[in-house]
Structure formats: C-alpha cells, structure tokens
Amino acid sequence: MNKLSQNVRLKMKSLGLTQADLAEKAGVAQPTIHRLLSGKIATTTKLVELAQALQCDVEWLLTGESEALSNIEPATPMTKGLYPVISWVQAGDWSQIYEISQQEAEHYPCPVKCSDKTFLLRVRGMSMSPTFNEGELIFIDPEVEATNGKFVVARLDDENEATFKKLVVEGEHRFLKAENPAWPTPIQPINGNCSIVGVVIFAGRSF
C-alpha cells in the first residue's frame, strides 16, 4: 500500500466516510476509489477533488506532511503542491518563465519528490513510442541531473521549442535518442548545440 492510499484511508476513517461517500463528495467513480485504496493505482488526476472531500491539502495526501484543513470552495483551485502543464514552446524557454497562473494552465500534483520548478508536458508525436504514448503527461524537473540513459526535455539552439528524447552519453559526446526504432532520425548529436531543460521524473511511473 502506498502513502497516498494510506493517507486516504486515515482521512476516511476520521471523517466516517465510506468509499461510496468519498466517491460522491469528490465526483470520482467508486471503482477508482477502490483501486486507489488497494494500491492498484499510484495516483489520480482527481487529487484536488479528493483533498477537498477529505478536508485536507494535496501535499498531505501525498506525503503525510503539512496537513491543513481546507476551507476552499470546490470551484476554487488549490495551487499548493501543484505543477503546471505548459506548451513545448514555453518549455524551450522555461528558465525565463517565473509563474504560470492557475487560469492559464492545468495543474497537477506530482506523485514523486520534485523541486518547485517542476512542470508538465503532453507527449507529442510517435518518436518516443512505445515507451511513451502521444497525449501522455510527463513531469519534468529542471533540478534533476541529466545523466546517461535519462529521459530529458532539451532545447536545440536552432529551434524555438523543446524536444523530448533519451540522453545518451558516450565519453565526451552526447546524443538525443528516439525510443521508436522506426523514427527517421533515431539518434541526434547535441555536442555544443543543445541545452537540457529538465529530466522526466514521472509519467504514470517513476524514472
């Protein structure tokens, strides 16, 4: 059983809620609540709604720390511990972006430990298939060291947006590698013409 499922159980017990009660309050299907409590799923995009229904904040649900009773109305988003989904153009210049407002972007909690500079992207195209599917959300942390074999988001100097590939380091040389073996340019050298924006730390699973 993971930390999230343990904390949800604790809150349900203290509030006297059944699975059906929580599902109704959070607007989540009861089978999802069951899978979450049993540890069959590690997280859900409905964490904000669950936190509101359980009268706590998202950070406490994920970590068990910094609990605070919530007096936030359901229509008001919770921003603590949430990270923005940005565009690939924004990702290419993320170091210059200091704040994305709640109204301008979707926000999600990160199920793993991350820095406050973490952001999300939606996978585009098929270059990283079958490891990553188009439309899948990936969490990127600029504070994590980019080492050989890590999945990274990078900005090429001659492009105005970021790209997503696996980093391959061989001696003094570095490459960006597509996961799709049928991709037209499976390996691209990046010696001196690329900046690593951040490292993928979660996409439904840890890396």
GROMACS elastic network, one bead per residue, 0.5 to 0.9 nm:
[ bonds ]
;  ai    aj funct       b0    kb
    1     4     6  0.82670   500
    1     5     6  0.63390   500
    1     6     6  0.67146   500
    1    37     6  0.77577   500
    1    38     6  0.66172   500
    1    40     6  0.84753   500
    2     5     6  0.55358   500
    2     6     6  0.63344   500
    2     7     6  0.88155   500
    2    37     6  0.87770   500
    2    38     6  0.88326   500
    2    39     6  0.60661   500
    2    42     6  0.71155   500
    3     6     6  0.51083   500
    3     7     6  0.61673   500
    3     8     6  0.86152   500
    3    42     6  0.89578   500
    3    61     6  0.77493   500
    3    62     6  0.63713   500
    3    63     6  0.65742   500
    3    64     6  0.75467   500
    4     7     6  0.52423   500
    4     8     6  0.61634   500
    4     9     6  0.86039   500
    4    36     6  0.79937   500
    4    37     6  0.82007   500
    4    39     6  0.84735   500
    4    42     6  0.74289   500
    4    43     6  0.74494   500
    4    60     6  0.87412   500
    4    61     6  0.55616   500
    4    62     6  0.50535   500
    4    63     6  0.72688   500
    4    64     6  0.82529   500
    4   111     6  0.86997   500
    5     8     6  0.51441   500
    5     9     6  0.61711   500
    5    10     6  0.86686   500
    5    36     6  0.58507   500
    5    38     6  0.70494   500
    5    39     6  0.62079   500
    5    42     6  0.80660   500
    5    43     6  0.87903   500
    5    61     6  0.83566   500
    5    62     6  0.87977   500
    6     9     6  0.51942   500
    6    10     6  0.62837   500
    6    11     6  0.88102   500
    6    37     6  0.73376   500
    6    39     6  0.89219   500
    6    61     6  0.86463   500
    7    11     6  0.62354   500
    7    12     6  0.85423   500
    7    60     6  0.77964   500
    7    61     6  0.56013   500
    7    62     6  0.76253   500
    7    63     6  0.82569   500
    7    64     6  0.66393   500
    8    11     6  0.52156   500
    8    12     6  0.60757   500
    8    13     6  0.85748   500
    8    36     6  0.86353   500
    8    37     6  0.72228   500
    8    50     6  0.84074   500
    8    51     6  0.87652   500
    8    54     6  0.77463   500
    8    61     6  0.66626   500
    9    12     6  0.51037   500
    9    13     6  0.61369   500
    9    14     6  0.86560   500
    9    37     6  0.68825   500
   10    13     6  0.52286   500
   10    14     6  0.62525   500
   10    15     6  0.86809   500
   11    14     6  0.51057   500
   11    15     6  0.60989   500
   11    16     6  0.82819   500
   11    17     6  0.82468   500
   11    54     6  0.60627   500
   11    55     6  0.82636   500
   11    56     6  0.84632   500
   11    61     6  0.89872   500
   12    15     6  0.52420   500
   12    16     6  0.57587   500
   12    18     6  0.68657   500
   12    19     6  0.81320   500
   12    22     6  0.76220   500
   12    54     6  0.69472   500
   13    16     6  0.50008   500
   13    17     6  0.63521   500
   13    18     6  0.82465   500
   14    17     6  0.79195   500
   15    54     6  0.75728   500
   15    55     6  0.89889   500
   17    20     6  0.78831   500
   17    21     6  0.55371   500
   17    22     6  0.62174   500
   17    54     6  0.89005   500
   18    22     6  0.62818   500
   18    23     6  0.85329   500
   19    22     6  0.52227   500
   19    23     6  0.60614   500
   19    24     6  0.86239   500
   19    30     6  0.64639   500
   19    31     6  0.89270   500
   19    33     6  0.64403   500
   19    34     6  0.70985   500
   20    23     6  0.50757   500
   20    24     6  0.62028   500
   20    25     6  0.86545   500
   20    29     6  0.87106   500
   20    30     6  0.60145   500
   20    33     6  0.84561   500
   21    24     6  0.52861   500
   21    25     6  0.62021   500
   21    26     6  0.85900   500
   21    30     6  0.89321   500
   22    25     6  0.51105   500
   22    26     6  0.59229   500
   22    27     6  0.81100   500
   22    28     6  0.78743   500
   22    30     6  0.80534   500
   22    33     6  0.77827   500
   22    50     6  0.76342   500
   22    53     6  0.67556   500
   22    54     6  0.78065   500
   23    26     6  0.53629   500
   23    27     6  0.56623   500
   23    29     6  0.57465   500
   23    30     6  0.51749   500
   23    31     6  0.87335   500
   23    32     6  0.83041   500
   23    33     6  0.65801   500
   23    50     6  0.84845   500
   23    53     6  0.89456   500
   24    27     6  0.51830   500
   24    28     6  0.66528   500
   24    29     6  0.79004   500
   24    30     6  0.80613   500
   25    28     6  0.79170   500
   25    49     6  0.81807   500
   25    50     6  0.80088   500
   25    52     6  0.85783   500
   25    53     6  0.55512   500
   25    54     6  0.87166   500
   26    29     6  0.88060   500
   26    46     6  0.77697   500
   26    47     6  0.89106   500
   26    48     6  0.86597   500
   26    50     6  0.52199   500
   26    51     6  0.82578   500
   26    52     6  0.73707   500
   26    53     6  0.54544   500
   26    54     6  0.85442   500
   27    46     6  0.84035   500
   27    49     6  0.73108   500
   27    50     6  0.84270   500
   28    31     6  0.85166   500
   28    32     6  0.68044   500
   28    33     6  0.71709   500
   28    46     6  0.72175   500
   28    49     6  0.82666   500
   28    50     6  0.81994   500
   29    32     6  0.53783   500
   29    33     6  0.67629   500
   30    33     6  0.50305   500
   30    34     6  0.62940   500
   30    35     6  0.87436   500
   31    35     6  0.61973   500
   31    36     6  0.85269   500
   32    35     6  0.51444   500
   32    36     6  0.60664   500
   32    37     6  0.85845   500
   32    41     6  0.84096   500
   32    44     6  0.84513   500
   33    36     6  0.50619   500
   33    37     6  0.61260   500
   33    38     6  0.85640   500
   34    37     6  0.52076   500
   34    38     6  0.61267   500
   34    39     6  0.86053   500
   34    40     6  0.85847   500
   35    38     6  0.51283   500
   35    39     6  0.61343   500
   35    40     6  0.50420   500
   35    41     6  0.58965   500
   35    42     6  0.89676   500
   36    39     6  0.52194   500
   36    40     6  0.60750   500
   36    41     6  0.52913   500
   36    42     6  0.68029   500
   36    43     6  0.70991   500
   36    44     6  0.80752   500
   37    40     6  0.77189   500
   37    41     6  0.83857   500
   38    41     6  0.78841   500
   39    42     6  0.63140   500
   41    44     6  0.76695   500
   42   111     6  0.76382   500
   42   204     6  0.78103   500
   42   205     6  0.82931   500
   43    46     6  0.84998   500
   43    47     6  0.75956   500
   43    62     6  0.89101   500
   43   110     6  0.89232   500
   43   111     6  0.66633   500
   43   204     6  0.79189   500
   44    47     6  0.59028   500
   45    48     6  0.77512   500
   45    49     6  0.88570   500
   45   108     6  0.68149   500
   45   109     6  0.80526   500
   46    49     6  0.53202   500
   46    50     6  0.62094   500
   46    51     6  0.86796   500
   46   108     6  0.88618   500
   47    51     6  0.60249   500
   47    52     6  0.85579   500
   47    58     6  0.65292   500
   47    61     6  0.81893   500
   47   108     6  0.81413   500
   47   109     6  0.73978   500
   48    51     6  0.51504   500
   48    52     6  0.63027   500
   48    53     6  0.87033   500
   48    57     6  0.78154   500
   48    58     6  0.62026   500
   48    77     6  0.76770   500
   48    78     6  0.67489   500
   48   108     6  0.82551   500
   48   109     6  0.82235   500
   49    52     6  0.51387   500
   49    53     6  0.62021   500
   49    54     6  0.85881   500
   49    74     6  0.74001   500
   50    53     6  0.50739   500
   50    54     6  0.60499   500
   50    55     6  0.84612   500
   50    56     6  0.86869   500
   50    58     6  0.82255   500
   50    61     6  0.87950   500
   51    54     6  0.50500   500
   51    55     6  0.59184   500
   51    56     6  0.51571   500
   51    57     6  0.53522   500
   51    58     6  0.55584   500
   51    59     6  0.89980   500
   51    60     6  0.86173   500
   51    61     6  0.69942   500
   51    70     6  0.80983   500
   52    55     6  0.50443   500
   52    56     6  0.62741   500
   52    57     6  0.71824   500
   52    58     6  0.85180   500
   52    69     6  0.89271   500
   52    70     6  0.65554   500
   52    71     6  0.83134   500
   52    72     6  0.73761   500
   52    73     6  0.80630   500
   52    74     6  0.69545   500
   52    78     6  0.89224   500
   53    56     6  0.79707   500
   53    74     6  0.88273   500
   54    57     6  0.84762   500
   54    69     6  0.88488   500
   54    70     6  0.86920   500
   55    68     6  0.80509   500
   55    69     6  0.53198   500
   55    70     6  0.51488   500
   55    71     6  0.77045   500
   56    59     6  0.85435   500
   56    60     6  0.68641   500
   56    61     6  0.74287   500
   56    67     6  0.61849   500
   56    68     6  0.55263   500
   56    70     6  0.53096   500
   56    71     6  0.89650   500
   57    60     6  0.55729   500
   57    61     6  0.66461   500
   57    66     6  0.82120   500
   57    67     6  0.62437   500
   57    68     6  0.59882   500
   57    69     6  0.69027   500
   57    70     6  0.64301   500
   57    78     6  0.80350   500
   57    80     6  0.77647   500
   57    81     6  0.87089   500
   58    61     6  0.50953   500
   58    62     6  0.63574   500
   58    63     6  0.86472   500
   58    67     6  0.86274   500
   58    78     6  0.81398   500
   58    80     6  0.73052   500
   58    81     6  0.66543   500
   58    82     6  0.81939   500
   58   109     6  0.72773   500
   59    62     6  0.52366   500
   59    63     6  0.59708   500
   59    64     6  0.72600   500
   59    65     6  0.68096   500
   59    66     6  0.69484   500
   59    67     6  0.73838   500
   59    80     6  0.72249   500
   59    81     6  0.57316   500
   59    82     6  0.87032   500
   59   109     6  0.80461   500
   60    63     6  0.51455   500
   60    66     6  0.58020   500
   60    68     6  0.78774   500
   61    64     6  0.58269   500
   61    65     6  0.80972   500
   61    67     6  0.82267   500
   62    65     6  0.81945   500
   62   109     6  0.85133   500
   62   110     6  0.85192   500
   62   111     6  0.66538   500
   62   112     6  0.84515   500
   63    66     6  0.84128   500
   64    67     6  0.70214   500
   70    73     6  0.85400   500
   72    75     6  0.81324   500
   72    76     6  0.63054   500
   72    77     6  0.79838   500
   72    78     6  0.76762   500
   73    76     6  0.54917   500
   73    77     6  0.83243   500
   74    77     6  0.73370   500
   77   102     6  0.75131   500
   77   107     6  0.89841   500
   78    81     6  0.83922   500
   78    82     6  0.76791   500
   78   102     6  0.88264   500
   79    82     6  0.53172   500
   79    83     6  0.79792   500
   79   102     6  0.73125   500
   79   107     6  0.76057   500
   79   108     6  0.88516   500
   80    83     6  0.87061   500
   80   109     6  0.86658   500
   81   108     6  0.81424   500
   81   109     6  0.58237   500
   81   110     6  0.75944   500
   81   116     6  0.81811   500
   82   107     6  0.54650   500
   82   110     6  0.70118   500
   82   116     6  0.89973   500
   83   106     6  0.81239   500
   83   108     6  0.53184   500
   83   109     6  0.61039   500
   83   110     6  0.72256   500
   83   116     6  0.79494   500
   83   117     6  0.81870   500
   83   118     6  0.62683   500
   83   119     6  0.53514   500
   83   120     6  0.69441   500
   83   139     6  0.86061   500
   84   100     6  0.68735   500
   84   101     6  0.85213   500
   84   102     6  0.79701   500
   84   104     6  0.89313   500
   84   105     6  0.58708   500
   84   106     6  0.56737   500
   84   108     6  0.66393   500
   84   118     6  0.79632   500
   84   119     6  0.52293   500
   84   120     6  0.58971   500
   84   121     6  0.85489   500
   85   105     6  0.58824   500
   85   106     6  0.54252   500
   85   107     6  0.60560   500
   85   108     6  0.77861   500
   85   119     6  0.60674   500
   85   121     6  0.55151   500
   85   122     6  0.75969   500
   85   137     6  0.82872   500
   85   139     6  0.87868   500
   86    89     6  0.82887   500
   86    90     6  0.62681   500
   86    91     6  0.67710   500
   86   100     6  0.83644   500
   86   105     6  0.67465   500
   86   106     6  0.81430   500
   86   119     6  0.69980   500
   86   120     6  0.61740   500
   86   121     6  0.58308   500
   86   122     6  0.82755   500
   87    90     6  0.51380   500
   87    91     6  0.62217   500
   87    92     6  0.87832   500
   87   120     6  0.86959   500
   87   121     6  0.66132   500
   87   122     6  0.80619   500
   87   161     6  0.87476   500
   88    92     6  0.63451   500
   88   121     6  0.70113   500
   88   122     6  0.84494   500
   88   161     6  0.55504   500
   88   162     6  0.54462   500
   88   163     6  0.75695   500
   89    92     6  0.52441   500
   89    93     6  0.70154   500
   89    94     6  0.86845   500
   89   160     6  0.63941   500
   89   162     6  0.63460   500
   90    93     6  0.53776   500
   90    94     6  0.57088   500
   90    96     6  0.89550   500
   90    97     6  0.76567   500
   90   161     6  0.71449   500
   90   162     6  0.81105   500
   91    95     6  0.83557   500
   91    97     6  0.88484   500
   91   119     6  0.85291   500
   91   120     6  0.89880   500
   91   121     6  0.80867   500
   91   153     6  0.80771   500
   91   154     6  0.85753   500
   91   155     6  0.81998   500
   91   161     6  0.67678   500
   91   162     6  0.58445   500
   91   163     6  0.88939   500
   91   197     6  0.72687   500
   92    95     6  0.83892   500
   92   153     6  0.84923   500
   92   154     6  0.72537   500
   92   155     6  0.53375   500
   92   156     6  0.84326   500
   92   159     6  0.85718   500
   92   160     6  0.65237   500
   92   163     6  0.81396   500
   92   197     6  0.70682   500
   93    96     6  0.57592   500
   93    97     6  0.70138   500
   93   155     6  0.81152   500
   93   160     6  0.82810   500
   93   161     6  0.76008   500
   93   162     6  0.82227   500
   93   197     6  0.82169   500
   94    97     6  0.50982   500
   94    98     6  0.79880   500
   94   197     6  0.73014   500
   95    98     6  0.74799   500
   95   142     6  0.88618   500
   95   197     6  0.80141   500
   97   100     6  0.76177   500
   98   117     6  0.88096   500
  100   103     6  0.82622   500
  100   104     6  0.64618   500
  100   105     6  0.67838   500
  101   104     6  0.52765   500
  101   105     6  0.66720   500
  102   105     6  0.56825   500
  102   106     6  0.69145   500
  102   107     6  0.71129   500
  103   106     6  0.78369   500
  107   119     6  0.87650   500
  107   120     6  0.84134   500
  108   120     6  0.82979   500
  109   112     6  0.89392   500
  110   113     6  0.72768   500
  110   114     6  0.73182   500
  110   118     6  0.85887   500
  110   139     6  0.72838   500
  110   202     6  0.77245   500
  111   114     6  0.87954   500
  111   202     6  0.76838   500
  111   204     6  0.87056   500
  111   205     6  0.89101   500
  111   206     6  0.87231   500
  112   201     6  0.76630   500
  112   202     6  0.71887   500
  112   206     6  0.73500   500
  113   201     6  0.87993   500
  114   117     6  0.81149   500
  114   118     6  0.65552   500
  114   140     6  0.88210   500
  114   141     6  0.64925   500
  114   143     6  0.82044   500
  114   144     6  0.84607   500
  114   201     6  0.80142   500
  115   118     6  0.57078   500
  115   141     6  0.64926   500
  115   142     6  0.79349   500
  115   143     6  0.65474   500
  115   144     6  0.85037   500
  116   119     6  0.86250   500
  116   141     6  0.84097   500
  117   140     6  0.86931   500
  117   141     6  0.64612   500
  117   142     6  0.65269   500
  117   143     6  0.74533   500
  118   139     6  0.68294   500
  118   140     6  0.55572   500
  118   142     6  0.65463   500
  118   143     6  0.81299   500
  118   198     6  0.84810   500
  119   138     6  0.84060   500
  119   139     6  0.58397   500
  119   140     6  0.54604   500
  119   141     6  0.67336   500
  119   142     6  0.86181   500
  120   137     6  0.64368   500
  120   138     6  0.54446   500
  120   140     6  0.59266   500
  120   141     6  0.88342   500
  121   124     6  0.88829   500
  121   135     6  0.88955   500
  121   136     6  0.82074   500
  121   137     6  0.56882   500
  121   138     6  0.54939   500
  121   139     6  0.68309   500
  121   140     6  0.77155   500
  122   134     6  0.74195   500
  122   135     6  0.51682   500
  122   136     6  0.54418   500
  122   138     6  0.63727   500
  123   126     6  0.85316   500
  123   128     6  0.83790   500
  123   132     6  0.72969   500
  123   133     6  0.67002   500
  123   136     6  0.53218   500
  123   137     6  0.63451   500
  123   138     6  0.71392   500
  123   164     6  0.80454   500
  124   127     6  0.82115   500
  124   128     6  0.88042   500
  124   133     6  0.80843   500
  124   134     6  0.50966   500
  124   135     6  0.62420   500
  124   136     6  0.83086   500
  124   164     6  0.88661   500
  125   128     6  0.77683   500
  125   129     6  0.83513   500
  125   133     6  0.81170   500
  125   134     6  0.56345   500
  125   135     6  0.84167   500
  126   129     6  0.51362   500
  126   130     6  0.79165   500
  126   132     6  0.82067   500
  126   133     6  0.70937   500
  126   134     6  0.64210   500
  126   179     6  0.88515   500
  126   180     6  0.70076   500
  126   183     6  0.80147   500
  127   130     6  0.86200   500
  127   132     6  0.86893   500
  127   164     6  0.84917   500
  127   165     6  0.80144   500
  127   178     6  0.54577   500
  127   179     6  0.62509   500
  127   180     6  0.52138   500
  127   181     6  0.84822   500
  127   182     6  0.84099   500
  127   183     6  0.59569   500
  127   184     6  0.89454   500
  127   186     6  0.81657   500
  128   131     6  0.60011   500
  128   132     6  0.53967   500
  128   133     6  0.71823   500
  128   134     6  0.84460   500
  128   164     6  0.78065   500
  128   165     6  0.69141   500
  128   166     6  0.85910   500
  128   177     6  0.88623   500
  128   178     6  0.55345   500
  128   180     6  0.53439   500
  128   183     6  0.87926   500
  129   132     6  0.50552   500
  129   133     6  0.56475   500
  129   134     6  0.77877   500
  129   178     6  0.83597   500
  129   179     6  0.60037   500
  129   180     6  0.51475   500
  129   181     6  0.87303   500
  130   133     6  0.63072   500
  130   179     6  0.71756   500
  130   180     6  0.66572   500
  131   179     6  0.67771   500
  131   180     6  0.82295   500
  132   135     6  0.88340   500
  132   136     6  0.69006   500
  132   138     6  0.89420   500
  132   179     6  0.84247   500
  132   203     6  0.82469   500
  133   136     6  0.56105   500
  134   137     6  0.88130   500
  136   203     6  0.72879   500
  136   204     6  0.86842   500
  137   202     6  0.86290   500
  137   203     6  0.60182   500
  137   204     6  0.80634   500
  138   200     6  0.65125   500
  138   201     6  0.76751   500
  138   202     6  0.59258   500
  138   204     6  0.79417   500
  139   199     6  0.82040   500
  139   200     6  0.55782   500
  139   201     6  0.57342   500
  139   202     6  0.51449   500
  139   203     6  0.62640   500
  140   144     6  0.87154   500
  140   152     6  0.78307   500
  140   153     6  0.75151   500
  140   197     6  0.84167   500
  140   198     6  0.55527   500
  140   199     6  0.51990   500
  140   201     6  0.58979   500
  140   202     6  0.75022   500
  141   144     6  0.57871   500
  141   197     6  0.83515   500
  141   198     6  0.51462   500
  141   199     6  0.53863   500
  141   200     6  0.64721   500
  141   201     6  0.66658   500
  142   145     6  0.79418   500
  142   146     6  0.89356   500
  142   196     6  0.82241   500
  142   197     6  0.58765   500
  142   199     6  0.62051   500
  142   200     6  0.88756   500
  143   198     6  0.69312   500
  143   199     6  0.79614   500
  144   198     6  0.68030   500
  144   199     6  0.59674   500
  144   200     6  0.86586   500
  144   201     6  0.83687   500
  145   150     6  0.89578   500
  145   198     6  0.80315   500
  145   199     6  0.72034   500
  146   149     6  0.85433   500
  146   150     6  0.62717   500
  146   151     6  0.81975   500
  146   152     6  0.70846   500
  146   167     6  0.75983   500
  146   196     6  0.74247   500
  146   198     6  0.72826   500
  146   199     6  0.60987   500
  147   150     6  0.57697   500
  147   151     6  0.89893   500
  147   167     6  0.70849   500
  147   168     6  0.80095   500
  147   169     6  0.74825   500
  148   151     6  0.88704   500
  148   166     6  0.82792   500
  148   167     6  0.56281   500
  148   168     6  0.50599   500
  148   169     6  0.50805   500
  148   170     6  0.82466   500
  148   174     6  0.85956   500
  149   166     6  0.60953   500
  149   167     6  0.53728   500
  149   168     6  0.56717   500
  149   169     6  0.77316   500
  150   165     6  0.86716   500
  150   166     6  0.57429   500
  150   167     6  0.55297   500
  150   168     6  0.78776   500
  150   199     6  0.68057   500
  150   200     6  0.74659   500
  150   207     6  0.78579   500
  151   164     6  0.73477   500
  151   165     6  0.57997   500
  151   167     6  0.60762   500
  151   198     6  0.88635   500
  151   199     6  0.59827   500
  151   200     6  0.54869   500
  151   201     6  0.82949   500
  151   207     6  0.82207   500
  152   163     6  0.83040   500
  152   164     6  0.58591   500
  152   165     6  0.56996   500
  152   166     6  0.58887   500
  152   167     6  0.63780   500
  152   176     6  0.85761   500
  152   196     6  0.69391   500
  152   197     6  0.74393   500
  152   198     6  0.58190   500
  152   200     6  0.56738   500
  153   162     6  0.63239   500
  153   163     6  0.55597   500
  153   165     6  0.65923   500
  153   166     6  0.85567   500
  153   195     6  0.88978   500
  153   196     6  0.61901   500
  153   197     6  0.54522   500
  153   198     6  0.54595   500
  153   199     6  0.63032   500
  153   200     6  0.73587   500
  154   161     6  0.86614   500
  154   162     6  0.53791   500
  154   163     6  0.53701   500
  154   164     6  0.64274   500
  154   165     6  0.78333   500
  154   176     6  0.87019   500
  154   194     6  0.66722   500
  154   195     6  0.56330   500
  154   197     6  0.50375   500
  154   198     6  0.70911   500
  154   199     6  0.89086   500
  155   158     6  0.85266   500
  155   159     6  0.70558   500
  155   160     6  0.76553   500
  155   161     6  0.62798   500
  155   163     6  0.62715   500
  155   164     6  0.89763   500
  155   193     6  0.86629   500
  155   194     6  0.56333   500
  155   195     6  0.52270   500
  155   196     6  0.63233   500
  155   197     6  0.66054   500
  156   159     6  0.54265   500
  156   160     6  0.77929   500
  156   161     6  0.77884   500
  156   162     6  0.71097   500
  156   163     6  0.78703   500
  156   190     6  0.78033   500
  156   193     6  0.59364   500
  156   195     6  0.64577   500
  156   196     6  0.87246   500
  157   160     6  0.77308   500
  157   192     6  0.89543   500
  157   193     6  0.54472   500
  157   194     6  0.57025   500
  157   195     6  0.75582   500
  158   193     6  0.79020   500
  158   194     6  0.87911   500
  159   162     6  0.76382   500
  162   197     6  0.79479   500
  164   176     6  0.83605   500
  164   178     6  0.82540   500
  165   176     6  0.55010   500
  165   177     6  0.54656   500
  165   178     6  0.54436   500
  165   179     6  0.74342   500
  166   175     6  0.81301   500
  166   176     6  0.55623   500
  166   178     6  0.64276   500
  166   179     6  0.73364   500
  167   174     6  0.70587   500
  167   175     6  0.59117   500
  167   176     6  0.50174   500
  167   177     6  0.63395   500
  168   173     6  0.83437   500
  168   174     6  0.56423   500
  168   175     6  0.50285   500
  168   176     6  0.62134   500
  168   177     6  0.67948   500
  169   172     6  0.72749   500
  169   173     6  0.58794   500
  169   175     6  0.64457   500
  169   176     6  0.89823   500
  170   173     6  0.52396   500
  170   174     6  0.62574   500
  170   175     6  0.82759   500
  171   174     6  0.79559   500
  172   191     6  0.85394   500
  173   189     6  0.76588   500
  173   190     6  0.78853   500
  173   191     6  0.62385   500
  174   188     6  0.86787   500
  174   189     6  0.60938   500
  174   190     6  0.57660   500
  174   191     6  0.59472   500
  175   187     6  0.63711   500
  175   188     6  0.53643   500
  175   190     6  0.53756   500
  175   191     6  0.75462   500
  176   186     6  0.81041   500
  176   187     6  0.56790   500
  176   188     6  0.51053   500
  176   189     6  0.63630   500
  176   190     6  0.68619   500
  177   180     6  0.88938   500
  177   185     6  0.84569   500
  177   186     6  0.55642   500
  177   188     6  0.64549   500
  177   189     6  0.88060   500
  178   181     6  0.72476   500
  178   183     6  0.68858   500
  178   185     6  0.76900   500
  178   187     6  0.64621   500
  178   188     6  0.86761   500
  179   182     6  0.87988   500
  179   183     6  0.81011   500
  179   186     6  0.75457   500
  180   183     6  0.54256   500
  180   186     6  0.73186   500
  181   184     6  0.85758   500
  181   186     6  0.67020   500
  182   185     6  0.85998   500
  182   186     6  0.75627   500
  183   186     6  0.53503   500
  185   188     6  0.68111   500
  189   193     6  0.86508   500
  190   193     6  0.54481   500
  190   194     6  0.54536   500
  190   195     6  0.85885   500
  191   194     6  0.69985   500
  192   195     6  0.83952   500
  196   199     6  0.79742   500
  200   203     6  0.76857   500
  200   206     6  0.86729   500
  200   207     6  0.71030   500
  201   205     6  0.82427   500
  201   206     6  0.58106   500
  201   207     6  0.52706   500
  202   205     6  0.52940   500
  202   207     6  0.61544   500
  203   206     6  0.67999   500
  203   207     6  0.83210   500
